[in-house]
Amino acid sequence: VIRSAVTGVGSYLPEQVVTNADLAEIVDTSDEWIVERTGIRQRHKARDDQPTSDLAVEASKRALVDAGRVPADVDLIVVATTTPDMTFPSVASIVQRKLGVPTCIAFDVQAVCSGFVYALSVADGFVARGMARCALVIGAEEMTRLMDWSDRSTCVLFGDGAGAVVVEPREGQGTKADKGLLGFALRCDGSKTDLLYVDGGPATTGSVGHLRMAGNQVFRHAVVNIAEAITACCEASGIEIADVDWFVPHQANQRIIKGVGDRLGLDEAKVISTVATHANTSAASIPLALDAAIQDGRIKRGDLVLAEAMGGGLTWGACAFRL
Ligand code: ACO
């Protein structure tokens, strides 16, 4: 088995910023309510002519530069997204063309907010089998396209953005001291679909549809599920929670992040939060937060990172890696 490592990280946020005050002009809400219940202060929004693949390409370019690689090196593209440009082809196919990557393996992974963790495990598997030596794993979303802008309980929560990592075979003996992906815990409970879904699609309305969510019920599942996945991931990775230098949670809501931290007794100073400025960017939120904390100097090469997420499906999961 060949082990893999994250060798480059990059992200991209569309230019337009939508503040809570902007949203208070279209629905009955307030900056105070949104900040108190979610921690969100603003979100980014893509232009009408800027599809998910464009955000993915920008994030990928930055990740490749960080890894010292060029598009010609890439042999696998996995895009985690729930907001593809079109029903098909996959965003990965479009990214391959736009980036100028030679013929390679490319497809999307659909696990909503947990998509990035799922996609990382897929790339790890391809590397382990010797089928990929330079993989791009991308989380890219335009959640604002799924909003019902008359539903104040959902439209204030989400934003657009993309993050990408390069995954390559790693050196070393495969111990927790070596750089690389250490372990995963991935879960799905399809019986809870009704709590969080989009009410459209080819076989239902024939249109894209809008995001629907029983927010407080999702909230209750989130803290318990995520805490369990973190514990299982540590076990699968051969690490203790205390070994982790940085927790990079999916950025849905500051109260979920805090709830998980309290449940597991995590040191708040080790938990990365970008929810105030990015809001919930679904599959993009982990690589966006990872890159933000690398850029501001907190996360450094050699640090042990644990990422976790939960989202529609319900899906959830965690992964641990040394950068
Ligand atoms: N502004 C003002 N009032 C609002 C707003 C808003 N934007 N949205 C809802 N309200 C009102 C409701 O109408 C309700 O009013 P009522 O009591 O008169 O009926 C009141 O606020 C309370 O509503 P609740 O839904 O009970 O509020 P809650 O405290 O649960 O907060 C929230 C709602 C923020 C959605 C919370 O449940 C939550 O964060 N859930 C997690 C869901 C999530 O983040 N999902 C993302 C995808 S899954 C994932 O990534 C984990």
Boltz pocket constraint, residues with backbone or C-beta under 6 A from the ligand:
constraints:
  - pocket:
      binder: B
      contacts: [[A, 28], [A, 29], [A, 30], [A, 33], [A, 34], [A, 37], [A, 38], [A, 113], [A, 152], [A, 153], [A, 154], [A, 156], [A, 157], [A, 196], [A, 213], [A, 214], [A, 215], [A, 216], [A, 217], [A, 218], [A, 219], [A, 222], [A, 250], [A, 252], [A, 253], [A, 256], [A, 280], [A, 310], [A, 311], [A, 312]]
      max_distance: 6.0
